[in-house]
Amino acid sequence: MAHTKAGGSSRNGRDSNAKRLGIKVHDGNQITNGSIIAKQKGNKYYPGKNTKQAKDNSIYAIKDGTVKFTSKQKTNFQGKTRKITLVNVI
């Protein structure tokens, strides 16, 4: 009877599902009201004109129009500035 008795199981059999984050509609593309523009964890992109941020930090359009990404400097409470990316619908 040549067989292995208590070999145990593999420790690395786990992998999480992809979360499908990122930009869904790019700069210059047309979009309709309620469509998601970006899915994100945290604030990589900030809502600008005619866009809002959902509870899960997704950015979505509140009007029909064209998507436009812009940059601006933002000052934090310590006086340091950093560049942020705004998502607008024009």
N, C-alpha and C positions, 0 to 999 in steps of 0.2 A: 504494500500500500504506500506508494510514493506520492504523497501530496502535501502541500503546505498547509499547516494548521491555522495559526492565528496571524495572518499577514497584515491585517488592519486595512483601512481604506485610504484612498488618496486624500491629501489635504488640500489640493488645489483643483477643485472641481466647480468653482464659483466664478461667475462673471455677470456684471449688471447689464441691463438693457441700455442701449443708446438713448439719450434724452432728446435728440433732434433740436438742439439749440442753434441759434444764429439768426442771420438776416434771412427773411422769407421774401421780401420785395426790395429790390435794389434801387439805387438812385436813378431818377428819371422815369421810372415805371408808373403806370396808372394804377390807382387803387380805389376800391369802393368803401363805403361807410361800414365800419365794424370789422374790417379785415386786419389780420395780424401782420405787422411789419417786422418785428423782431421778437424772438423768444430768448430769454436770458436768465441767469441766476445772478442776482445783485444788479447794480446799475452800471452796465457797460455803455449803454445808450440812454439818453434822457429824452423825455417827451417834450416836443416843441409846439409849434402852431398846429392846431386841428388834430392833435394826437393826445392820447391819455395812456396812463400806465395801469395795468391790471394788477390784481392781488398777487399774482405769481411773477410780477415784474415784466410781463410781456408788454410791448408797445403796440397799440392798435389805433386805427384811424377813426375819427369821429365825423369826417366829411369825405366826399368823393374828391379826387384830385391826383396830383403827381407827387411822388415821394422825393424829398430833398434832404440830404444830410449836410449839416453845417457844424463848424467848430467854434467854440468860444472859450475864453478864459473864465474860470470860476474861482472865487476866493473862499477859502474855508475859514472857520472861526479863529484859527491861529494867524491868519493873514497871509498864508501861503497860497499861491495861485497854481492851478493845474488846468490842462486842456480837457474839455469834455466834448462829446459828440451829441448834437441835438438831432432828433428826427422830426421833420416838418412835413405837412401835407399842404401843398399850395394849389 
